Amino acid sequence: MADAAQTTIGRTTIDTGEVERFSRLAAEWWNPTGKFKPLHKFNPVRLAYIRDQVATRFGRDPLSARPFDGLRILDIGCGGGLLCEPLARMGATVVGADASETNIEVAKLHAAESNLTIDYRATTAEALADAGEQFDVILNMEVVEHVADVDLFISKTSAMVKPGGIMFVATINRTLKAWGLAIIGAEYVLGWLPRGTHQYEKLVRPEELEKALSAGGLSVIDRTGVTFNPIADRWSQSRDMDVNYMVLAERPGFN
Amino acid sequence: MAPSTKSNLPEQTPSDAATRTSFDVVIGGGNYVGLATAVAIKQARPSLEVAVVDAAPAGVWKKDSRASAIAAAARRMLDTLGCWDELAEEAQPINEMIITDSRTADPVRPVFLTFDGTVSAGEPFAHMIANVHMNGALRRRVDELGIVLIEGAGVSNFERRSAGVTIDLSDGRTLTSRLLVAADGVRSKLRDLAGIKVNKWDYGQSGIVCTVKHERPHEGRAEEHFLPAGPFATLPLKGNRSSIVWTERTEDANRLVAEDDLIFELELERRFGLKLGEIRVEGPRKAWPLGLTLARDFVGHRFALAGDAAHGIHPISGQGLNLGFKDAAALAQVIVEADRMGRDIGMLDVLETYQRWRRFDTLQMGITTDVLNRLFSNDIAPIRAIRDLGLGLVDRMPRLKDFFINQAAGVSGPSPKLLQGQPI
């Protein structure tokens, strides 16, 4: 494992001091009780939904050792690789994209430690789309509420979905309840996220998202709310889409 | 290693198993908890590489002369793990359980609680099985499933890093794993190496364990007599034999096991009675110090405790083994479900699911048995009156009795799938 880490770092042009900094950051990203605890808590519900939907759409057994074998998956805004690594373990060929060079170096370092092969790129979804990249599955998780132009962003990312492929979009609804829970609750009361992480006017309603997806040539095939149960200390799927929700869209293709 | 690395490596064939040094799960301790955990994981998830490391040299396990009470839930688990068919013939069903409270000298012991001993129609609430048979069946499954069993070498040290744990064995070998499970008993060395502290209560009591042969059949009846020094239990074995768990103050217990056969048998007869005719002690007798040991944490980074390493409880309610099987079932389920989502099975957030699941149940059982023992192990008249009344009341209230019998059968509370007889 140590050898693999050396090799991967060897391919980059980063000096040793930087490597130490990335190494500290990687430890922070991957500490389930640290700064990124809310993301770690959120991961199981997202992963279960992704695994089950991908298995259904591509006719795979979700309980097999590598249900995603042969599928090319893009994770937009991959951060430290919290979703990319499980996807790789499930057998997918994973491209992780993040605009932050630091995040990408952190993710590369950790993947090498975990002995996983993941294609991490410091780039934007727009640049990947312009380069004509195509994927079976695209994960567009918690990104649209941060972009300047939702319609343009969805149109660019939709273009990368292969015929018969699917895209997951997870975001936060623009409702009074979301303002109370996701902004006031999560940022100001619970301190789960830094203040200013989300701005109310940039939150996206499901109908706006679905309109943009249709314009991009995708059809919505599933949607679900995601809610937090404070007693069980766990996120789970729910019919309530007032705050956090996920939408699954497909590019009609074969058959 | 992680499944996704396999494409980069040459395919492992079964003959490579002996030389493999990197695993997904390494279990320290080759008793039934460690073996059951390994079998449960590997059966549900063959892609995970699992090893069991046992400090005892090969064959030592065959010298265990003890027998254990297997509650209905644990029996279902053994069935689901593919062990029960070969055990069924060796298992003695407990059809009836009698609990009484009396002084040793009382000529006739009042019968306070008679459990009919059935959990669901046709299912005995427990079976007695010789440890050697149970371990033999689990070891056969370990072999069949391709789990690596390392015998005669214990874990001497380990170091946890962010992505894995490096494990040094006493024979000089080094293994790597994503997760290390400590199933090495109540005085767990691995727990100490991990720096996990325990809360400990010493009862000053020891349990004398032995097997007796008697003239007449026991008809599958188990008895538990609450004597002033502590509980005295007889549990039916195959043939005209019973297993004895006999609690005394530690100095008395040590003195008794050291006595010659005649005196030991005489003392035993005073408690066992002559209802099954003449009795004779078979094989060794041994006194085990009793106490309640609870680990403050059941998990850490890339580390989990299971069985007595997490909780050593008083054997008063016969729950030690069944709690151990519950741990094995819960831990295996948590690991398998996380791996099916591609999650790193050694991460603390995965393991905390197991801790939340098991800790409350364990604490509750630990406290219940502790209170029962304190209540029963004395001869103060007013307390005797209260508990006699208590046991009589329990017998008259069907719902409370159901609660007790279901607790004894280990089927109450949220149950891991294996204990419900379902595969993970």
Boltz contact constraints between the chains, C-beta under 6 A:
constraints:
  - contact:
      token1: [A, 32]
      token2: [B, 347]
      max_distance: 6.0
  - contact:
      token1: [A, 32]
      token2: [B, 348]
      max_distance: 6.0
  - contact:
      token1: [A, 32]
      token2: [B, 349]
      max_distance: 6.0
  - contact:
      token1: [A, 40]
      token2: [B, 349]
      max_distance: 6.0
  - contact:
      token1: [A, 47]
      token2: [B, 341]
      max_distance: 6.0
  - contact:
      token1: [A, 51]
      token2: [B, 341]
      max_distance: 6.0
  - contact:
      token1: [A, 63]
      token2: [B, 340]
      max_distance: 6.0
  - contact:
      token1: [A, 65]
      token2: [B, 3]
      max_distance: 6.0
  - contact:
      token1: [A, 65]
      token2: [B, 47]
      max_distance: 6.0
  - contact:
      token1: [A, 66]
      token2: [B, 3]
      max_distance: 6.0
  - contact:
      token1: [A, 86]
      token2: [B, 341]
      max_distance: 6.0
  - contact:
      token1: [A, 86]
      token2: [B, 342]
      max_distance: 6.0
  - contact:
      token1: [A, 86]
      token2: [B, 343]
      max_distance: 6.0
  - contact:
      token1: [A, 88]
      token2: [B, 4]
      max_distance: 6.0
  - contact:
      token1: [A, 89]
      token2: [B, 2]
      max_distance: 6.0
  - contact:
      token1: [A, 89]
      token2: [B, 4]
      max_distance: 6.0
  - contact:
      token1: [A, 89]
      token2: [B, 342]
      max_distance: 6.0
  - contact:
      token1: [A, 90]
      token2: [B, 342]
      max_distance: 6.0
  - contact:
      token1: [A, 113]
      token2: [B, 163]
      max_distance: 6.0
  - contact:
      token1: [A, 114]
      token2: [B, 163]
      max_distance: 6.0
  - contact:
      token1: [A, 115]
      token2: [B, 5]
      max_distance: 6.0
  - contact:
      token1: [A, 116]
      token2: [B, 4]
      max_distance: 6.0
